[in-house]
Amino acid sequence: MAVGELLNIEPLELKFPFELKKEISCSLQLSNKTDNYVAFKVKTTNPKKYCVRPNTGIVLPRSPCNIIVTMQAQKEAPLDMQCKDKFLLQSVIAPNGATVKDITAEMFSKEAGHVVEECKLRVVYVSRPQPASPVPEGSEEGGSPRGSASDNGHFSNIESAAALRAFGEFQEKPTEAKALIAKLTEEKNAAIHQNKKLREELELLRRKAHKSQGDVPFMLVILVGLIGIILGYIMKKA
């Protein structure tokens, strides 16, 4: 808090939770310490970037006043999140009963002999707070969460432990593992041999069937010939 003869000003740093492409606001509180009317004026080194409401005004005796400073949406983040922008708040005693319409630039002119209090304020960018991780369902304070598959497909703690335990048991019994692999290999070779044998038998049957189909017309020709010879012989006898 800045303590002057006229106003208390809080805070001395305008903190903006920086976020790209979004307007961000922060507040500045003024408090009149005197029994006089106090006029104030707010200036900034970067007027196109900020909007100050109100940028001029009157603080009534022993009364507070709130100022809203809004930073326009930014397209790029500054290097190292550092900002060189500054604000200057000027305050001066105003006539009793003065209003905003009575404020003039000459009131804040030191050359004109007016006593003007000035307070410099700096701009600070802060990171937005990250949301707290939700407590897993079924867990208790001080205890481990209940095992379950996570949303991204990873195994839970219980499933991972079971997998590691099974792998360890497999490594501890190499003889049984080798015997199982040998048995599976033997069954695979037997299946391949049986499949080959069935293919050979199928090919043999196919050949026999083809040969049988070729013999039928030949036998039919012989039969017709024999019938013709017999008929010719009978005709001669007649």
C-alpha positions in Angstrom: 0.0 0.0 0.0 1.3 3.5 -0.9 0.7 6.0 1.8 0.6 9.6 0.7 -0.7 12.8 2.2 -3.9 12.6 0.2 -4.6 9.0 -0.8 -3.8 5.4 0.2 -3.3 3.4 -2.9 -3.4 -0.4 -3.1 -1.8 -2.4 -4.7 1.4 -0.8 -6.1 1.7 -3.6 -8.7 -1.1 -4.2 -11.2 -1.1 -8.0 -11.5 -2.7 -9.5 -14.6 -3.2 -13.3 -14.9 -2.0 -13.3 -18.5 -3.9 -15.3 -21.1 -3.6 -14.9 -24.9 -6.6 -13.4 -26.9 -8.5 -12.5 -23.8 -9.2 -9.2 -22.0 -7.9 -9.2 -18.4 -8.8 -6.8 -15.6 -7.5 -5.9 -12.2 -8.7 -3.4 -9.6 -7.0 -0.5 -7.9 -8.3 0.8 -4.6 -8.0 4.5 -3.6 -8.8 5.8 -0.1 -9.1 9.5 0.8 -7.3 10.2 4.1 -8.3 13.8 4.3 -11.4 15.9 4.9 -11.0 17.5 1.5 -12.2 16.5 -1.9 -9.4 14.9 -3.9 -9.1 14.8 -7.6 -7.1 12.0 -9.3 -5.9 11.2 -12.8 -4.4 8.0 -14.1 -1.8 7.9 -16.9 0.0 5.0 -18.6 3.0 4.5 -20.8 0.9 2.3 -23.2 -2.5 3.9 -23.5 -3.6 1.8 -26.5 -3.1 -1.4 -24.5 -5.1 -0.5 -21.4 -8.5 0.9 -20.6 -8.8 2.7 -17.3 -12.3 3.3 -15.8 -12.5 5.9 -14.5 -9.2 7.5 -15.5 -10.1 10.7 -13.7 -12.4 11.3 -10.8 -13.2 12.7 -7.4 -12.6 10.9 -4.1 -14.9 12.2 -1.4 -13.5 13.0 2.1 -12.7 9.8 4.1 -14.1 7.7 1.3 -12.9 4.9 -1.0 -12.8 4.7 -4.7 -12.3 1.7 -7.0 -10.6 1.9 -10.4 -10.8 -1.0 -13.0 -7.8 -1.4 -15.3 -8.4 -3.7 -18.3 -5.7 -5.0 -20.6 -6.8 -5.5 -24.2 -6.6 -9.0 -25.6 -3.0 -9.8 -26.6 -2.0 -11.9 -29.6 1.5 -12.8 -28.4 3.0 -13.5 -25.0 5.9 -11.3 -23.9 9.4 -12.8 -23.6 9.9 -14.3 -20.1 6.5 -12.9 -19.1 8.1 -9.6 -18.3 6.2 -6.3 -18.8 7.7 -2.8 -18.9 4.4 -0.9 -18.9 3.9 1.5 -16.0 1.1 3.7 -14.6 1.2 7.0 -12.9 -1.5 8.1 -10.5 -1.7 11.8 -9.8 -3.8 13.3 -7.0 -4.5 16.9 -5.9 -6.9 18.7 -3.5 -10.0 19.8 -5.3 -12.6 22.5 -4.3 -15.3 21.3 -1.9 -18.3 19.9 -3.8 -16.2 19.4 -7.0 -17.4 16.8 -9.5 -15.8 15.1 -12.4 -16.9 17.9 -14.7 -14.8 20.3 -12.7 -11.5 18.4 -13.3 -9.1 20.1 -15.7 -5.6 19.3 -16.9 -4.3 22.5 -15.2 -5.2 21.1 -11.8 -2.4 18.6 -12.2 0.2 21.1 -13.4 3.1 21.6 -11.0 4.2 24.6 -13.1 0.9 26.3 -12.1 1.9 26.0 -8.5 -0.4 23.1 -7.6 0.8 20.5 -5.1 0.5 17.2 -6.9 1.1 13.8 -5.4 2.3 11.1 -7.7 2.5 7.4 -7.3 4.1 5.1 -9.9 2.6 1.6 -10.4 4.2 -1.2 -12.3 2.5 -4.0 -14.3 3.2 -7.7 -13.5 2.1 -10.7 -15.5 1.2 -13.8 -13.4 0.4 -17.3 -14.5 -3.1 -18.5 -14.0 -3.5 -21.0 -11.1 -3.8 -24.6 -12.2 -7.0 -26.4 -11.0 -6.4 -28.9 -8.2 -6.4 -32.5 -9.1 -9.6 -34.2 -8.0 -9.4 -36.8 -5.2 -9.9 -40.3 -6.7 -13.2 -41.8 -5.9 -13.1 -44.2 -2.9 -9.8 -42.8 -1.6 -9.4 -41.5 1.9 -7.1 -38.8 3.3 -3.8 -40.3 4.1 -4.6 -43.5 2.2 -3.8 -44.8 -1.3 -6.5 -44.4 -4.0 -8.3 -47.5 -5.1 -6.8 -49.2 -8.1 -8.6 -48.7 -11.4 -7.7 -48.1 -15.1 -7.0 -44.5 -15.8 -8.7 -42.5 -18.5 -5.6 -42.5 -20.8 -5.4 -46.3 -20.9 -2.6 -46.8 -18.4 -2.7 -49.6 -15.9 -3.6 -48.8 -12.3 -1.2 -49.5 -9.5 -2.9 -52.9 -8.6 -2.9 -54.1 -12.3 0.8 -53.0 -12.7 1.8 -54.9 -9.6 -0.1 -58.0 -10.7 1.6 -57.9 -14.1 5.1 -57.5 -12.5 4.4 -60.4 -10.1 3.3 -62.7 -13.0 6.4 -61.8 -14.9 8.6 -62.5 -11.9 7.0 -65.9 -11.4 7.6 -66.6 -15.1 11.3 -65.7 -14.8 11.7 -67.8 -11.6 10.6 -71.0 -13.4 12.7 -71.2 -16.6 12.5 -75.0 -16.8 8.7 -75.1 -16.9 8.8 -72.3 -19.5 11.2 -74.2 -21.8 9.1 -77.3 -21.5 5.9 -75.5 -22.4 7.6 -73.8 -25.4 9.0 -77.2 -26.6 5.5 -78.8 -26.3 3.9 -76.0 -28.3 6.6 -76.3 -31.0 6.0 -80.1 -31.2 2.3 -79.7 -31.6 2.8 -77.1 -34.2 5.1 -79.4 -36.3 2.6 -82.3 -35.9 -0.2 -80.1 -37.2 1.9 -79.0 -40.2 2.7 -82.7 -41.0 -0.9 -83.7 -40.7 -2.0 -80.9 -43.0 0.6 -81.9 -45.6 -0.6 -85.5 -45.5 -4.2 -84.5 -45.9 -3.3 -82.4 -49.0 -1.5 -85.4 -50.6 -4.5 -87.7 -50.0 -6.8 -85.1 -51.5 -4.7 -84.8 -54.6 -4.6 -88.6 -55.0 -8.4 -88.8 -54.8 -8.7 -86.0 -57.3 -6.5 -87.8 -59.8 -8.5 -91.1 -59.4 -11.8 -89.3 -60.0 -10.5 -87.7 -63.1 -9.2 -91.0 -64.5 -12.5 -92.7 -63.8 -14.4 -90.0 -65.7 -12.0 -90.5 -68.7 -12.6 -94.4 -68.8 -16.4 -94.2 -69.2 -16.5 -93.0 -72.8 -13.9 -95.6 -73.9 -15.9 -98.5 -72.4 -19.0 -97.2 -74.0 -17.3 -97.3 -77.5 -16.3 -100.9 -76.9 -19.8 -101.9 -75.8 -21.4 -100.3 -78.9 -18.9 -102.0 -81.2 -19.6 -105.4 -79.7 -23.3 -104.9 -80.1 -22.8 -103.9 -83.8 -20.7 -107.1 -84.5 -23.4 -109.3 -82.8 -26.2 -107.6 -84.9 -24.2 -108.1 -88.1 -23.6 -111.7 -87.4 -27.4 -112.3 -86.7 -28.3 -110.6 -89.9 -26.0 -112.9 -91.9 -27.6 -115.9 -90.4 -31.0 -114.7 -91.3 
